[in-house]
């Protein structure tokens, strides 16, 4: 299960993602669709723990990425 709650990702002074929320249950399949530069990669990087969220939270399998390092 992945739950994204009001995610904010910044690149310097630029907000790349603002107030993004999503919940995907185990076994569900989702697709991120959009134009180049719209934030798909930033969202995946935040869910993977590769970039730090400036606000909000990402919870993967019940573990909050904002409360501990990504594994």
N, CA, C and O atoms as CSV, one atom per row, in Angstrom:
chain,resi,resn,atom,element,x,y,z
A,1,UNK,N,N,0.842,-1.166,0.000
A,1,UNK,CA,C,0.000,0.000,0.000
A,1,UNK,C,C,0.894,1.237,0.000
A,1,UNK,O,O,1.898,1.300,0.709
A,2,UNK,N,N,0.511,2.200,-0.797
A,2,UNK,CA,C,1.213,3.488,-0.846
A,2,UNK,C,C,0.182,4.578,-0.588
A,2,UNK,O,O,-0.871,4.620,-1.224
A,3,UNK,N,N,0.503,5.458,0.353
A,3,UNK,CA,C,-0.359,6.604,0.629
A,3,UNK,C,C,0.505,7.864,0.591
A,3,UNK,O,O,1.503,7.976,1.304
A,4,UNK,N,N,0.105,8.789,-0.242
A,4,UNK,CA,C,0.789,10.078,-0.356
A,4,UNK,C,C,-0.159,11.125,0.191
A,4,UNK,O,O,-1.304,11.231,-0.250
A,5,UNK,N,N,0.323,11.902,1.158
A,5,UNK,CA,C,-0.519,12.880,1.843
A,5,UNK,C,C,0.053,14.292,1.687
A,5,UNK,O,O,1.075,14.625,2.289
A,6,UNK,N,N,-0.602,15.104,0.890
A,6,UNK,CA,C,-0.248,16.521,0.726
A,6,UNK,C,C,1.253,16.744,0.496
A,6,UNK,O,O,1.879,17.585,1.141
A,7,UNK,N,N,1.801,15.980,-0.424
A,7,UNK,CA,C,3.234,15.981,-0.698
A,7,UNK,C,C,3.679,17.307,-1.320
A,7,UNK,O,O,3.026,17.850,-2.211
A,8,UNK,N,N,4.803,17.805,-0.825
A,8,UNK,CA,C,5.448,18.997,-1.376
A,8,UNK,C,C,6.900,18.637,-1.645
A,8,UNK,O,O,7.613,18.214,-0.735
A,9,UNK,N,N,7.345,18.799,-2.885
A,9,UNK,CA,C,8.733,18.548,-3.266
A,9,UNK,C,C,9.265,19.817,-3.896
A,9,UNK,O,O,8.639,20.390,-4.788
A,10,UNK,N,N,10.422,20.254,-3.429
A,10,UNK,CA,C,11.051,21.476,-3.946
A,10,UNK,C,C,12.385,21.151,-4.612
A,10,UNK,O,O,13.054,20.177,-4.267
A,11,UNK,N,N,12.746,21.984,-5.564
A,11,UNK,CA,C,14.069,21.972,-6.183
A,11,UNK,C,C,14.582,23.400,-6.034
A,11,UNK,O,O,14.315,24.256,-6.877
A,12,UNK,N,N,15.313,23.647,-4.964
A,12,UNK,CA,C,15.720,25.020,-4.650
A,12,UNK,C,C,14.494,25.830,-4.272
A,12,UNK,O,O,13.722,25.429,-3.401
A,13,UNK,N,N,14.314,26.965,-4.924
A,13,UNK,CA,C,13.149,27.818,-4.658
A,13,UNK,C,C,11.909,27.402,-5.445
A,13,UNK,O,O,10.820,27.926,-5.214
A,14,UNK,N,N,12.073,26.467,-6.366
A,14,UNK,CA,C,10.976,26.031,-7.230
A,14,UNK,C,C,10.218,24.861,-6.603
A,14,UNK,O,O,10.821,23.853,-6.234
A,15,UNK,N,N,8.906,24.996,-6.485
A,15,UNK,CA,C,8.074,23.891,-6.014
A,15,UNK,C,C,7.789,22.977,-7.195
A,15,UNK,O,O,7.160,23.402,-8.164
A,16,UNK,N,N,8.243,21.728,-7.131
A,16,UNK,CA,C,8.036,20.787,-8.233
A,16,UNK,C,C,6.720,20.052,-8.096
A,16,UNK,O,O,6.058,19.783,-9.098
A,17,UNK,N,N,6.324,19.721,-6.867
A,17,UNK,CA,C,5.027,19.093,-6.589
A,17,UNK,C,C,4.403,19.828,-5.415
A,17,UNK,O,O,5.080,20.101,-4.424
A,18,UNK,N,N,3.123,20.150,-5.515
A,18,UNK,CA,C,2.443,20.879,-4.452
A,18,UNK,C,C,1.126,20.194,-4.120
A,18,UNK,O,O,0.269,20.027,-4.988
A,19,UNK,N,N,0.968,19.798,-2.860
A,19,UNK,CA,C,-0.296,19.270,-2.336
A,19,UNK,C,C,-0.789,18.044,-3.113
A,19,UNK,O,O,-1.962,17.963,-3.477
A,20,UNK,N,N,0.119,17.092,-3.362
A,20,UNK,CA,C,-0.243,15.871,-4.088
A,20,UNK,C,C,-0.684,14.803,-3.087
A,20,UNK,O,O,0.025,14.523,-2.121
A,21,UNK,N,N,-1.840,14.216,-3.318
A,21,UNK,CA,C,-2.345,13.135,-2.467
A,21,UNK,C,C,-2.811,11.987,-3.358
A,21,UNK,O,O,-3.374,12.201,-4.431
A,22,UNK,N,N,-2.562,10.754,-2.885
A,22,UNK,CA,C,-2.916,9.564,-3.641
A,22,UNK,C,C,-2.887,8.382,-2.698
A,22,UNK,O,O,-2.065,8.333,-1.782
A,23,UNK,N,N,-3.771,7.437,-2.913
A,23,UNK,CA,C,-3.717,6.184,-2.162
A,23,UNK,C,C,-3.870,5.037,-3.142
A,23,UNK,O,O,-4.801,5.011,-3.947
A,24,UNK,N,N,-2.943,4.085,-3.067
A,24,UNK,CA,C,-2.968,2.899,-3.930
A,24,UNK,C,C,-2.866,1.675,-3.039
A,24,UNK,O,O,-1.891,1.511,-2.306
A,25,UNK,N,N,-3.867,0.822,-3.102
A,25,UNK,CA,C,-3.883,-0.394,-2.293
A,25,UNK,C,C,-2.959,-1.442,-2.901
A,25,UNK,O,O,-2.618,-1.386,-4.082
A,26,UNK,N,N,-2.567,-2.390,-2.071
A,26,UNK,CA,C,-1.734,-3.492,-2.546
A,26,UNK,C,C,-2.449,-4.211,-3.692
A,26,UNK,O,O,-3.642,-4.500,-3.602
A,27,UNK,N,N,-1.725,-4.492,-4.751
A,27,UNK,CA,C,-2.286,-5.191,-5.895
A,27,UNK,C,C,-2.878,-4.294,-6.956
A,27,UNK,O,O,-3.168,-4.759,-8.058
A,28,UNK,N,N,-3.069,-3.007,-6.654
A,28,UNK,CA,C,-3.587,-2.076,-7.667
A,28,UNK,C,C,-2.468,-1.660,-8.604
A,28,UNK,O,O,-1.303,-1.602,-8.209
A,29,UNK,N,N,-2.823,-1.373,-9.831
A,29,UNK,CA,C,-1.874,-0.863,-10.814
A,29,UNK,C,C,-2.287,0.556,-11.184
A,29,UNK,O,O,-3.460,0.816,-11.451
A,30,UNK,N,N,-1.330,1.468,-11.200
A,30,UNK,CA,C,-1.574,2.868,-11.549
A,30,UNK,C,C,-0.602,3.276,-12.634
A,30,UNK,O,O,0.485,2.710,-12.753
A,31,UNK,N,N,-0.993,4.251,-13.416
A,31,UNK,CA,C,-0.107,4.829,-14.427
A,31,UNK,C,C,-0.039,6.327,-14.199
A,31,UNK,O,O,-1.058,6.970,-13.948
A,32,UNK,N,N,1.157,6.880,-14.286
A,32,UNK,CA,C,1.336,8.327,-14.220
A,32,UNK,C,C,1.474,8.821,-15.647
A,32,UNK,O,O,2.395,8.432,-16.367
A,33,UNK,N,N,0.560,9.673,-16.046
A,33,UNK,CA,C,0.526,10.155,-17.418
A,33,UNK,C,C,0.577,11.674,-17.402
A,33,UNK,O,O,-0.123,12.319,-16.622
A,34,UNK,N,N,1.398,12.233,-18.256
A,34,UNK,CA,C,1.462,13.685,-18.346
A,34,UNK,C,C,2.602,14.111,-19.248
A,34,UNK,O,O,3.436,13.301,-19.652
A,35,UNK,N,N,2.621,15.375,-19.551
A,35,UNK,CA,C,3.658,15.949,-20.411
A,35,UNK,C,C,5.012,15.928,-19.709
A,35,UNK,O,O,5.089,15.844,-18.483
A,36,UNK,N,N,6.064,16.006,-20.495
A,36,UNK,CA,C,7.404,16.087,-19.943
A,36,UNK,C,C,7.539,17.307,-19.033
A,36,UNK,O,O,7.111,18.409,-19.377
A,37,UNK,N,N,8.141,17.087,-17.868
A,37,UNK,CA,C,8.360,18.188,-16.936
A,37,UNK,C,C,7.212,18.461,-15.991
A,37,UNK,O,O,7.259,19.431,-15.234
A,38,UNK,N,N,6.163,17.620,-16.014
A,38,UNK,CA,C,4.996,17.897,-15.165
A,38,UNK,C,C,5.149,17.352,-13.745
A,38,UNK,O,O,4.318,17.655,-12.889
A,39,UNK,N,N,6.196,16.549,-13.466
A,39,UNK,CA,C,6.438,16.086,-12.110
A,39,UNK,C,C,6.315,14.591,-11.891
A,39,UNK,O,O,6.386,14.133,-10.750
A,40,UNK,N,N,6.131,13.815,-12.957
A,40,UNK,CA,C,6.015,12.359,-12.802
A,40,UNK,C,C,7.264,11.783,-12.161
A,40,UNK,O,O,7.171,11.000,-11.215
A,41,UNK,N,N,8.395,12.150,-12.651
A,41,UNK,CA,C,9.663,11.639,-12.116
A,41,UNK,C,C,9.910,12.089,-10.691
A,41,UNK,O,O,10.419,11.321,-9.874
A,42,UNK,N,N,9.552,13.336,-10.384
A,42,UNK,CA,C,9.703,13.840,-9.016
A,42,UNK,C,C,8.818,13.067,-8.051
A,42,UNK,O,O,9.216,12.799,-6.917
A,43,UNK,N,N,7.624,12.709,-8.494
A,43,UNK,CA,C,6.713,11.938,-7.651
A,43,UNK,C,C,7.272,10.545,-7.393
A,43,UNK,O,O,7.279,10.084,-6.252
A,44,UNK,N,N,7.739,9.876,-8.434
A,44,UNK,CA,C,8.307,8.536,-8.271
A,44,UNK,C,C,9.552,8.598,-7.377
A,44,UNK,O,O,9.739,7.732,-6.522
A,45,UNK,N,N,10.396,9.602,-7.567
A,45,UNK,CA,C,11.596,9.750,-6.739
A,45,UNK,C,C,11.237,9.974,-5.269
A,45,UNK,O,O,11.909,9.446,-4.383
A,46,UNK,N,N,10.200,10.740,-5.007
A,46,UNK,CA,C,9.765,10.979,-3.628
A,46,UNK,C,C,9.214,9.714,-2.997
A,46,UNK,O,O,9.495,9.434,-1.831
A,47,UNK,N,N,8.432,8.943,-3.747
A,47,UNK,CA,C,7.879,7.684,-3.231
A,47,UNK,C,C,9.007,6.687,-2.955
A,47,UNK,O,O,8.938,5.925,-1.992
A,48,UNK,N,N,10.034,6.690,-3.790
A,48,UNK,CA,C,11.171,5.786,-3.615
A,48,UNK,C,C,12.112,6.249,-2.510
A,48,UNK,O,O,12.994,5.500,-2.092
A,49,UNK,N,N,11.929,7.485,-2.032
A,49,UNK,CA,C,12.807,8.012,-0.992
A,49,UNK,C,C,14.084,8.607,-1.536
A,49,UNK,O,O,14.992,8.928,-0.769
A,50,UNK,N,N,14.173,8.764,-2.859
A,50,UNK,CA,C,15.381,9.301,-3.485
A,50,UNK,C,C,15.490,10.815,-3.348
A,50,UNK,O,O,16.593,11.359,-3.392
A,51,UNK,N,N,14.364,11.501,-3.185
A,51,UNK,CA,C,14.361,12.940,-2.907
A,51,UNK,C,C,13.548,13.170,-1.641
A,51,UNK,O,O,12.564,12.478,-1.380
A,52,UNK,N,N,13.974,14.145,-0.871
A,52,UNK,CA,C,13.307,14.442,0.389
A,52,UNK,C,C,12.102,15.343,0.157
A,52,UNK,O,O,12.175,16.321,-0.587
A,53,UNK,N,N,11.008,15.004,0.797
A,53,UNK,CA,C,9.806,15.836,0.716
A,53,UNK,C,C,10.003,17.066,1.591
A,53,UNK,O,O,10.524,16.972,2.703
A,54,UNK,N,N,9.584,18.214,1.081
A,54,UNK,CA,C,9.639,19.452,1.856
A,54,UNK,C,C,8.404,19.596,2.736
A,54,UNK,O,O,8.370,20.437,3.633
A,55,UNK,N,N,7.394,18.775,2.478
A,55,UNK,CA,C,6.170,18.797,3.264
A,55,UNK,C,C,5.331,17.595,2.917
A,55,UNK,O,O,5.558,16.941,1.900
A,56,UNK,N,N,4.365,17.303,3.754
A,56,UNK,CA,C,3.509,16.152,3.541
A,56,UNK,C,C,4.215,14.875,3.940
A,56,UNK,O,O,5.216,14.911,4.655
A,57,UNK,N,N,3.701,13.752,3.484
A,57,UNK,CA,C,4.275,12.471,3.866
A,57,UNK,C,C,4.010,11.430,2.781
A,57,UNK,O,O,3.035,11.515,2.034
A,58,UNK,N,N,4.895,10.459,2.719
A,58,UNK,CA,C,4.732,9.289,1.862
A,58,UNK,C,C,4.803,8.079,2.788
A,58,UNK,O,O,5.775,7.906,3.523
A,59,UNK,N,N,3.775,7.251,2.748
A,59,UNK,CA,C,3.720,6.045,3.579
A,59,UNK,C,C,3.696,4.846,2.649
A,59,UNK,O,O,2.796,4.715,1.819
A,60,UNK,N,N,4.688,3.966,2.789
A,60,UNK,CA,C,4.798,2.764,1.960
A,60,UNK,C,C,4.741,1.559,2.889
A,60,UNK,O,O,5.579,1.413,3.779
A,61,UNK,N,N,3.749,0.695,2.679
A,61,UNK,CA,C,3.560,-0.509,3.492
A,61,UNK,C,C,3.520,-0.172,4.981
A,61,UNK,O,O,4.062,-0.908,5.806
A,62,UNK,N,N,2.877,0.939,5.315
A,62,UNK,CA,C,2.720,1.335,6.703
A,62,UNK,C,C,3.890,2.090,7.297
A,62,UNK,O,O,3.823,2.502,8.455
A,63,UNK,N,N,4.959,2.286,6.546
A,63,UNK,CA,C,6.145,2.985,7.054
A,63,UNK,C,C,6.237,4.378,6.437
A,63,UNK,O,O,6.262,4.533,5.216
A,64,UNK,N,N,6.285,5.380,7.301
A,64,UNK,CA,C,6.374,6.757,6.859
A,64,UNK,C,C,7.804,7.094,6.473
A,64,UNK,O,O,8.725,6.881,7.262
A,65,UNK,N,N,7.999,7.618,5.268
A,65,UNK,CA,C,9.342,8.002,4.840
A,65,UNK,C,C,9.826,9.260,5.546
A,65,UNK,O,O,11.033,9.490,5.631
A,66,UNK,N,N,8.905,10.083,6.056
A,66,UNK,CA,C,9.318,11.298,6.747
A,66,UNK,C,C,9.794,11.004,8.170
A,66,UNK,O,O,10.415,11.858,8.803
A,67,UNK,N,N,9.510,9.817,8.669
A,67,UNK,CA,C,9.896,9.467,10.038
A,67,UNK,C,C,11.097,8.530,10.107
A,67,UNK,O,O,11.522,8.129,11.191
A,68,UNK,N,N,11.629,8.192,8.960
A,68,UNK,CA,C,12.778,7.297,8.950
A,68,UNK,C,C,13.391,7.241,7.581
A,68,UNK,O,O,12.740,7.596,6.598
A,69,UNK,N,N,14.640,6.799,7.487
A,69,UNK,CA,C,15.305,6.737,6.181
A,69,UNK,C,C,14.682,5.697,5.274
A,69,UNK,O,O,14.133,4.696,5.736
A,70,UNK,N,N,14.772,5.942,4.001
A,70,UNK,CA,C,14.296,4.980,3.006
A,70,UNK,C,C,15.221,3.780,2.984
A,70,UNK,O,O,16.432,3.913,3.158
A,71,UNK,N,N,14.649,2.618,2.771
A,71,UNK,CA,C,15.474,1.399,2.691
A,71,UNK,C,C,15.571,0.935,1.260
A,71,UNK,O,O,16.220,-0.073,0.981
